[in-house]
Amino acid sequence: MKDQRDEQLKALRPQLTIDTERSTPAEKYQGETLRPVLKFQNDFILRSFSNYLTEKKIMWEEMKEETKMETIHAILKKDQSYKQLLIGSITGFFTAAELDFYFNNKAGFNKRITELAIKRISDQYLLIKRDV
């Protein structure tokens, strides 16, 4: 059962070409696991962020670009419940072995996931609209 789930999860992920030959285990994990899962979850990340803006009544469209970048950073660094939602939406797509590796350095990988999510949202901020 576990093997079937692992195969299905890996089949969902987009294939990325990232050279991890001379990488540390953590860098290899980031390239082979975190980045593909974040790419797969891109739509969820953007939609959840848009929903967050609506729930918190943040006037996104009226902000200047610099303020938007600061807001993205602040939300993902300071709002622990939203940060944990994003982390859970990523770790839920890990295979059993990937999850075991994640648990060995959870704090470090949570930081990497957060930074990658910040980058992903920041790079696509023009696509984000507050739900009305």
N, C-alpha and C positions, 0 to 999 in steps of 0.2 A: 504493500500500500504506500509506504513512504517513498519507494523508488518511483512509483507511478506519479505521485504528486511532484517530486523533484523534476522529473522529465517534463511534465506539463508546465511547470513554472518556467523552466529554461526555454521551452518552446515559445512562450509568450513574449519573451524579451527580444528587443531589436538586437541585431548583430552589430557590434561596434568594432572598428579596427583600432586597437590600442596596443602598442608595443609594451609588453610587461616583462620582457625577457630579463632585463637588468634591474627590475624593481624589487623593493623590499616586499615582504608578505603583505603589509598593510596597503602599499601602493598597488600591488597586484589585485588585491581584494577590491580596492576602489575602482580599478579599471575593468575588472571582469564581473563584478557583482553590483556595486553601488551605481555606477554610471548607467549601465543598461536598465536597471530597475527604475532609476529616476527618469530616464528617457521614456520608459514604458508608462510611468505614472504622470507624465507631463500634464496631460489634460486635467487629471484629478488635482494636481498641485495648483494649477492656475485657477480652476473653478473653486477650489476650497479657499484660496486667497481672496478671490472676488467675493465669495460669500462672507468671509471674515470682514471685509470692508463694509459690506452691507449691514451685517449684524452690529458692528461697532459704530455705524453711522459715520464712517470716515469719508470725507468728500474728496475722493481720489481724482476725479476729472479736473478739479479746480487747483490741484497742486502743481507746482513747478517740478521739472524733472529731478532736480537735486533733492527736493523734499520727498519725492516718491522713493528715491533710492534710500534715503535715511529712514523712511517709514518701513520699507521692506526689511531693512536690517533690524530696526527696533522691534518690530513684531516678532520676527523669528528668533531674536535673541532674548527678549523679555517676556513674551507671553508663553509660559510653560505649557499650558493646555493645548494651544495651537501647535507649538513645536512638537509636543508628544503625538498629536494627531498625525502630523506629517511623518514623523519617524515611524510610527506604527503602520502608516500606509506604505512605507518602503520595506520595513522588516517583514511584513506579512507576505511578501513575495520572495523571501529567501528560502533556499532549499534547507534541508536538515543540517548538512555540513556547513553551509554558509551561516546559518543561525548559530551553530556551535562556535564558529570562529568569531562571529560578532559578539557573543556573550563573553569571550575572553578579553575583549577590549571595548566594552560597550560605550564607555565615556568618550574614548577617542573616535570611535566610529559615529557616534551621535553628533559629535562636532563636525566630522566630515560630511555627514548627511545634511546637517544644517547649512554648512557653507555651500555645498552643491545646490541645495534648494534656493538659497539666497541668489546665487549666480543665475540659476535657471529662471527665477522670477524676474530678476533685474534685467536679464537679456531680452525678456519678452514683455516688459512692462506695458508696451503699447497695446498688447492684446487684452490687457486687463481692464474690465469695465465693472463698475459697481452694479450689482443687480438692483433693479428698482422694484 
